[in-house]
Amino acid sequence: YRWLDAHPEVRGSDPKETYVLMDLDHPLAVREDVGEILSRYESDISALGHFFPSGDDRIRFEATTHNFYQDRAMELLSRIDPTPHVFFIMRQPSRRIRSSFLFTKHNRGRIKPSLTFNEYVEMLIKGDNSCLDSYYYSKVSLYVAKRELKLNKYGFWLKRWEEKLGSDRVHPIVFEQFAESSRSIVEEICDI
């Protein structure tokens, strides 16, 4: 995000994650700070303008991680002419789940300390997500945690994006490859 935003021809949103392309029934879309904006711009992309200075004609982007899974994001972005390019950085699924769990537990403090990562994964694999209810302090974090296995089915989500925007507009980037070859991948992005 910071690298792109530092480019003189590109402007990132403030904040980085706006949540305005979220499905309207998603818990992140009904947050008070987002809900008011969404209620004014329910059916078009102009809500994003709220997060950029007026008169700024640079290439714009925002980085809400959950947009990858949102029907509304796919629909609204598909209506833009010309169709925008979308870039998705995807981690190895097991690492993504672990990272999400540890971030939610330690950085956000939304999981009881007694829940271990191994116990969490066991609950997901067994499909008994109701066991998670007593461990989470946040309904939003719980909502995401219960869906982690589905969220990691990248092929499913990429196919849906390609159907809406076209395969030439959807650019998956593997996080582990980006970490090893960031310069060459950024150069490839700039050439698109």
FISEDREN-593178 format. One record per residue (C-alpha): residue in three letters; chain; x, y, z. Coordinates in Angstrom, 3 decimals. Each point is the difference from the previous one (the first is absolute). Last residue first. Layout:
REM residues N
<r zamar="Ala" drengu="A" X="X" Y="Y" Z="Z"/>
...
This chain:
REM residues 192
<r zamar="Ile" drengu="A" X="-0.157" Y="-3.126" Z="-16.876"/>
<r zamar="Asp" drengu="A" X="3.703" Y="0.898" Z="-0.050"/>
<r zamar="Cys" drengu="A" X="-0.072" Y="1.419" Z="3.526"/>
<r zamar="Ile" drengu="A" X="-1.261" Y="-3.329" Z="1.344"/>
<r zamar="Glu" drengu="A" X="2.888" Y="-1.836" Z="-1.697"/>
<r zamar="Glu" drengu="A" X="2.493" Y="2.462" Z="1.536"/>
<r zamar="Val" drengu="A" X="-1.577" Y="-0.598" Z="3.424"/>
<r zamar="Ile" drengu="A" X="0.439" Y="-3.752" Z="-0.558"/>
<r zamar="Ser" drengu="A" X="3.655" Y="0.452" Z="-0.981"/>
<r zamar="Arg" drengu="A" X="0.726" Y="2.094" Z="3.090"/>
<r zamar="Ser" drengu="A" X="-1.886" Y="-2.248" Z="2.401"/>
<r zamar="Ser" drengu="A" X="1.831" Y="-3.184" Z="-0.929"/>
<r zamar="Glu" drengu="A" X="0.256" Y="-2.068" Z="3.222"/>
<r zamar="Ala" drengu="A" X="-2.829" Y="1.611" Z="1.981"/>
<r zamar="Phe" drengu="A" X="-2.121" Y="0.162" Z="-3.160"/>
<r zamar="Gln" drengu="A" X="0.514" Y="-3.717" Z="-0.559"/>
<r zamar="Glu" drengu="A" X="-1.209" Y="-0.732" Z="3.552"/>
<r zamar="Phe" drengu="A" X="-2.943" Y="2.340" Z="-0.454"/>
<r zamar="Val" drengu="A" X="-1.221" Y="-1.638" Z="-3.209"/>
<r zamar="Ile" drengu="A" X="-1.430" Y="2.695" Z="-2.254"/>
<r zamar="Pro" drengu="A" X="-3.347" Y="-0.452" Z="-1.736"/>
<r zamar="His" drengu="A" X="-0.744" Y="2.465" Z="-2.798"/>
<r zamar="Val" drengu="A" X="-3.556" Y="0.369" Z="-1.262"/>
<r zamar="Arg" drengu="A" X="-0.522" Y="2.398" Z="-2.927"/>
<r zamar="Asp" drengu="A" X="1.054" Y="-2.306" Z="-2.857"/>
<r zamar="Ser" drengu="A" X="-2.219" Y="-2.746" Z="1.459"/>
<r zamar="Gly" drengu="A" X="-3.099" Y="2.069" Z="-0.567"/>
<r zamar="Leu" drengu="A" X="-1.743" Y="2.261" Z="2.528"/>
<r zamar="Lys" drengu="A" X="-3.045" Y="-1.991" Z="1.141"/>
<r zamar="Glu" drengu="A" X="0.905" Y="-3.558" Z="-1.063"/>
<r zamar="Glu" drengu="A" X="3.627" Y="0.617" Z="0.985"/>
<r zamar="Trp" drengu="A" X="-1.096" Y="1.094" Z="3.472"/>
<r zamar="Arg" drengu="A" X="-2.115" Y="-3.141" Z="0.458"/>
<r zamar="Lys" drengu="A" X="2.838" Y="-2.222" Z="-1.215"/>
<r zamar="Leu" drengu="A" X="2.396" Y="1.688" Z="2.428"/>
<r zamar="Trp" drengu="A" X="-2.334" Y="-0.718" Z="2.929"/>
<r zamar="Phe" drengu="A" X="-0.382" Y="-3.717" Z="-0.698"/>
<r zamar="Gly" drengu="A" X="3.690" Y="-0.461" Z="-0.791"/>
<r zamar="Tyr" drengu="A" X="0.968" Y="1.754" Z="3.244"/>
<r zamar="Lys" drengu="A" X="-1.780" Y="-2.436" Z="2.279"/>
<r zamar="Asn" drengu="A" X="1.554" Y="1.577" Z="3.096"/>
<r zamar="Leu" drengu="A" X="-3.111" Y="1.984" Z="0.907"/>
<r zamar="Lys" drengu="A" X="-2.014" Y="-3.206" Z="0.234"/>
<r zamar="Leu" drengu="A" X="2.363" Y="-1.395" Z="2.633"/>
<r zamar="Glu" drengu="A" X="0.017" Y="3.280" Z="1.928"/>
<r zamar="Arg" drengu="A" X="-3.792" Y="0.347" Z="0.209"/>
<r zamar="Lys" drengu="A" X="-0.502" Y="-0.493" Z="3.737"/>
<r zamar="Ala" drengu="A" X="2.874" Y="2.355" Z="0.749"/>
<r zamar="Val" drengu="A" X="-1.531" Y="2.783" Z="-2.110"/>
<r zamar="Tyr" drengu="A" X="-3.296" Y="0.065" Z="1.910"/>
<r zamar="Leu" drengu="A" X="1.853" Y="-0.431" Z="3.301"/>
<r zamar="Ser" drengu="A" X="2.126" Y="3.049" Z="-0.746"/>
<r zamar="Val" drengu="A" X="-3.127" Y="2.027" Z="-0.769"/>
<r zamar="Lys" drengu="A" X="-1.826" Y="-1.272" Z="3.103"/>
<r zamar="Ser" drengu="A" X="2.927" Y="1.028" Z="2.196"/>
<r zamar="Tyr" drengu="A" X="0.962" Y="-1.535" Z="3.358"/>
<r zamar="Tyr" drengu="A" X="0.612" Y="-3.444" Z="-1.482"/>
<r zamar="Tyr" drengu="A" X="0.566" Y="-3.195" Z="1.979"/>
<r zamar="Ser" drengu="A" X="-3.585" Y="-0.922" Z="0.941"/>
<r zamar="Asp" drengu="A" X="-1.241" Y="0.081" Z="-3.581"/>
<r zamar="Leu" drengu="A" X="2.808" Y="-2.193" Z="-1.355"/>
<r zamar="Cys" drengu="A" X="-1.742" Y="-3.244" Z="0.922"/>
<r zamar="Ser" drengu="A" X="-2.783" Y="0.984" Z="-2.407"/>
<r zamar="Asn" drengu="A" X="2.493" Y="-0.538" Z="-2.828"/>
<r zamar="Asp" drengu="A" X="-0.236" Y="-3.767" Z="0.141"/>
<r zamar="Gly" drengu="A" X="1.199" Y="-0.689" Z="-3.527"/>
<r zamar="Lys" drengu="A" X="2.468" Y="-2.601" Z="1.241"/>
<r zamar="Ile" drengu="A" X="2.737" Y="1.722" Z="-1.978"/>
<r zamar="Leu" drengu="A" X="-0.874" Y="3.406" Z="1.449"/>
<r zamar="Met" drengu="A" X="-0.096" Y="-1.324" Z="3.578"/>
<r zamar="Glu" drengu="A" X="3.378" Y="-1.711" Z="-0.450"/>
<r zamar="Val" drengu="A" X="1.457" Y="3.214" Z="-1.417"/>
<r zamar="Tyr" drengu="A" X="-1.102" Y="1.941" Z="3.093"/>
<r zamar="Glu" drengu="A" X="1.348" Y="-2.634" Z="2.364"/>
<r zamar="Asn" drengu="A" X="3.374" Y="0.113" Z="-1.771"/>
<r zamar="Phe" drengu="A" X="0.036" Y="3.817" Z="0.153"/>
<r zamar="Thr" drengu="A" X="-0.571" Y="-0.074" Z="3.730"/>
<r zamar="Leu" drengu="A" X="-3.077" Y="1.390" Z="1.730"/>
<r zamar="Ser" drengu="A" X="0.748" Y="0.836" Z="3.669"/>
<r zamar="Pro" drengu="A" X="1.041" Y="3.575" Z="-0.774"/>
<r zamar="Lys" drengu="A" X="-3.591" Y="0.942" Z="-0.850"/>
<r zamar="Ile" drengu="A" X="-0.240" Y="1.430" Z="-3.499"/>
<r zamar="Arg" drengu="A" X="-0.603" Y="3.659" Z="-0.878"/>
<r zamar="Gly" drengu="A" X="3.277" Y="1.479" Z="1.252"/>
<r zamar="Arg" drengu="A" X="0.515" Y="1.851" Z="-3.290"/>
<r zamar="Asn" drengu="A" X="3.746" Y="-0.449" Z="-0.296"/>
<r zamar="His" drengu="A" X="0.294" Y="-3.278" Z="1.916"/>
<r zamar="Lys" drengu="A" X="-3.099" Y="-2.061" Z="-0.779"/>
<r zamar="Thr" drengu="A" X="-1.172" Y="1.551" Z="-3.257"/>
<r zamar="Phe" drengu="A" X="3.535" Y="0.252" Z="-1.350"/>
<r zamar="Leu" drengu="A" X="0.815" Y="-3.549" Z="1.118"/>
<r zamar="Phe" drengu="A" X="-3.140" Y="-1.447" Z="-1.620"/>
<r zamar="Ser" drengu="A" X="0.420" Y="1.927" Z="-3.247"/>
<r zamar="Ser" drengu="A" X="3.664" Y="-0.958" Z="-0.252"/>
<r zamar="Arg" drengu="A" X="-0.775" Y="-3.661" Z="0.654"/>
<r zamar="Ile" drengu="A" X="-2.780" Y="-0.016" Z="-2.600"/>
<r zamar="Arg" drengu="A" X="2.226" Y="1.746" Z="-2.519"/>
<r zamar="Arg" drengu="A" X="2.902" Y="-2.365" Z="0.669"/>
<r zamar="Ser" drengu="A" X="-2.184" Y="-3.057" Z="-0.587"/>
<r zamar="Pro" drengu="A" X="-1.430" Y="1.551" Z="-3.171"/>
<r zamar="Gln" drengu="A" X="3.380" Y="0.935" Z="-1.591"/>
<r zamar="Arg" drengu="A" X="-0.456" Y="3.714" Z="-0.318"/>
<r zamar="Met" drengu="A" X="-1.931" Y="1.914" Z="-2.618"/>
<r zamar="Ile" drengu="A" X="0.609" Y="3.532" Z="-1.183"/>
<r zamar="Phe" drengu="A" X="-2.885" Y="1.029" Z="-2.211"/>
<r zamar="Phe" drengu="A" X="0.311" Y="2.603" Z="-2.720"/>
<r zamar="Val" drengu="A" X="-2.992" Y="1.495" Z="-1.788"/>
<r zamar="His" drengu="A" X="0.211" Y="1.762" Z="-3.361"/>
<r zamar="Pro" drengu="A" X="-2.830" Y="2.383" Z="-0.688"/>
<r zamar="Thr" drengu="A" X="-2.613" Y="-0.412" Z="-2.737"/>
<r zamar="Pro" drengu="A" X="0.044" Y="3.075" Z="-2.206"/>
<r zamar="Asp" drengu="A" X="-2.712" Y="0.839" Z="0.719"/>
<r zamar="Ile" drengu="A" X="-1.078" Y="-0.888" Z="3.524"/>
<r zamar="Arg" drengu="A" X="-2.987" Y="-2.335" Z="0.337"/>
<r zamar="Ser" drengu="A" X="2.125" Y="-3.082" Z="0.821"/>
<r zamar="Leu" drengu="A" X="1.360" Y="1.815" Z="3.072"/>
<r zamar="Leu" drengu="A" X="-3.495" Y="0.319" Z="1.462"/>
<r zamar="Glu" drengu="A" X="-0.932" Y="-3.636" Z="-0.589"/>
<r zamar="Met" drengu="A" X="3.237" Y="-1.573" Z="1.194"/>
<r zamar="Ala" drengu="A" X="0.119" Y="2.192" Z="3.096"/>
<r zamar="Arg" drengu="A" X="-3.660" Y="-0.776" Z="0.752"/>
<r zamar="Asp" drengu="A" X="0.575" Y="-3.739" Z="-0.319"/>
<r zamar="Gln" drengu="A" X="2.693" Y="0.221" Z="2.680"/>
<r zamar="Tyr" drengu="A" X="2.698" Y="-2.607" Z="0.695"/>
<r zamar="Phe" drengu="A" X="3.055" Y="1.827" Z="-1.405"/>
<r zamar="Asn" drengu="A" X="-1.268" Y="3.209" Z="1.597"/>
<r zamar="His" drengu="A" X="0.982" Y="-1.456" Z="3.404"/>
<r zamar="Thr" drengu="A" X="3.560" Y="1.314" Z="-0.175"/>
<r zamar="Thr" drengu="A" X="-1.116" Y="3.613" Z="-0.319"/>
<r zamar="Ala" drengu="A" X="2.880" Y="1.536" Z="-1.945"/>
<r zamar="Glu" drengu="A" X="-0.953" Y="3.166" Z="-1.837"/>
<r zamar="Phe" drengu="A" X="1.126" Y="1.330" Z="-3.335"/>
<r zamar="Arg" drengu="A" X="-0.014" Y="3.165" Z="-2.047"/>
<r zamar="Ile" drengu="A" X="1.914" Y="0.979" Z="-3.122"/>
<r zamar="Arg" drengu="A" X="0.576" Y="3.747" Z="0.296"/>
<r zamar="Asp" drengu="A" X="-2.713" Y="2.526" Z="-0.756"/>
<r zamar="Asp" drengu="A" X="-0.094" Y="1.714" Z="3.408"/>
<r zamar="Gly" drengu="A" X="-2.692" Y="2.657" Z="-0.286"/>
<r zamar="Ser" drengu="A" X="-1.607" Y="-1.023" Z="3.267"/>
<r zamar="Pro" drengu="A" X="2.301" Y="-1.681" Z="2.508"/>
<r zamar="Phe" drengu="A" X="-0.648" Y="-3.757" Z="0.244"/>
<r zamar="Phe" drengu="A" X="-2.011" Y="-2.061" Z="2.513"/>
<r zamar="His" drengu="A" X="-3.476" Y="1.385" Z="-0.752"/>
<r zamar="Gly" drengu="A" X="0.579" Y="-0.764" Z="-3.676"/>
<r zamar="Leu" drengu="A" X="-0.387" Y="-3.684" Z="0.833"/>
<r zamar="Ala" drengu="A" X="-3.711" Y="0.525" Z="0.545"/>
<r zamar="Ser" drengu="A" X="-0.232" Y="0.826" Z="-3.722"/>
<r zamar="Ile" drengu="A" X="-0.050" Y="-3.701" Z="-0.880"/>
<r zamar="Asp" drengu="A" X="-3.743" Y="-0.272" Z="-0.304"/>
<r zamar="Ser" drengu="A" X="-3.050" Y="-1.711" Z="1.478"/>
<r zamar="Glu" drengu="A" X="0.060" Y="0.718" Z="3.720"/>
<r zamar="Tyr" drengu="A" X="1.680" Y="3.397" Z="-0.127"/>
<r zamar="Arg" drengu="A" X="-1.705" Y="1.975" Z="2.785"/>
<r zamar="Ser" drengu="A" X="-0.717" Y="-3.017" Z="2.230"/>
<r zamar="Leu" drengu="A" X="3.528" Y="-1.200" Z="-0.622"/>
<r zamar="Ile" drengu="A" X="1.524" Y="3.166" Z="1.462"/>
<r zamar="Glu" drengu="A" X="-2.103" Y="-0.241" Z="3.163"/>
<r zamar="Gly" drengu="A" X="0.721" Y="-3.719" Z="0.340"/>
<r zamar="Val" drengu="A" X="3.768" Y="0.428" Z="-0.164"/>
<r zamar="Asp" drengu="A" X="0.587" Y="1.936" Z="3.240"/>
<r zamar="Glu" drengu="A" X="-2.832" Y="-1.823" Z="1.813"/>
<r zamar="Arg" drengu="A" X="1.170" Y="-3.464" Z="-0.960"/>
<r zamar="Val" drengu="A" X="-2.579" Y="-1.658" Z="-2.218"/>
<r zamar="Ala" drengu="A" X="2.393" Y="-0.720" Z="-2.814"/>
<r zamar="Leu" drengu="A" X="2.451" Y="-1.955" Z="2.177"/>
<r zamar="Pro" drengu="A" X="-2.833" Y="-2.239" Z="1.219"/>
<r zamar="His" drengu="A" X="-0.818" Y="-1.051" Z="-3.588"/>
<r zamar="Asp" drengu="A" X="-3.648" Y="0.611" Z="-0.969"/>
<r zamar="Leu" drengu="A" X="0.797" Y="2.866" Z="-2.390"/>
<r zamar="Asp" drengu="A" X="2.615" Y="-2.003" Z="-1.861"/>
<r zamar="Met" drengu="A" X="3.246" Y="1.924" Z="0.425"/>
<r zamar="Leu" drengu="A" X="1.115" Y="2.540" Z="-2.581"/>
<r zamar="Val" drengu="A" X="0.009" Y="2.828" Z="2.547"/>
<r zamar="Tyr" drengu="A" X="2.403" Y="-1.775" Z="2.391"/>
<r zamar="Thr" drengu="A" X="2.447" Y="2.944" Z="-0.178"/>
<r zamar="Glu" drengu="A" X="3.214" Y="-1.917" Z="0.713"/>
<r zamar="Lys" drengu="A" X="3.078" Y="2.205" Z="-0.549"/>
<r zamar="Pro" drengu="A" X="-1.578" Y="2.914" Z="1.853"/>
<r zamar="Asp" drengu="A" X="0.514" Y="2.240" Z="-1.883"/>
<r zamar="Ser" drengu="A" X="-0.053" Y="-1.386" Z="-3.516"/>
<r zamar="Gly" drengu="A" X="3.150" Y="-0.460" Z="-2.036"/>
<r zamar="Arg" drengu="A" X="1.021" Y="2.428" Z="-2.740"/>
<r zamar="Val" drengu="A" X="2.157" Y="-0.825" Z="-3.026"/>
<r zamar="Glu" drengu="A" X="1.857" Y="2.168" Z="-2.509"/>
<r zamar="Pro" drengu="A" X="2.685" Y="1.228" Z="2.436"/>
<r zamar="His" drengu="A" X="0.742" Y="-3.547" Z="1.281"/>
<r zamar="Ala" drengu="A" X="0.122" Y="-0.057" Z="3.811"/>
<r zamar="Asp" drengu="A" X="-3.520" Y="-1.458" Z="0.164"/>
<r zamar="Leu" drengu="A" X="1.145" Y="-3.063" Z="-1.918"/>
<r zamar="Trp" drengu="A" X="2.864" Y="-0.657" Z="2.384"/>
<r zamar="Arg" drengu="A" X="-2.130" Y="0.719" Z="3.071"/>
<r zamar="Tyr" drengu="A" X="-2.656" Y="-2.514" Z="-1.059"/>
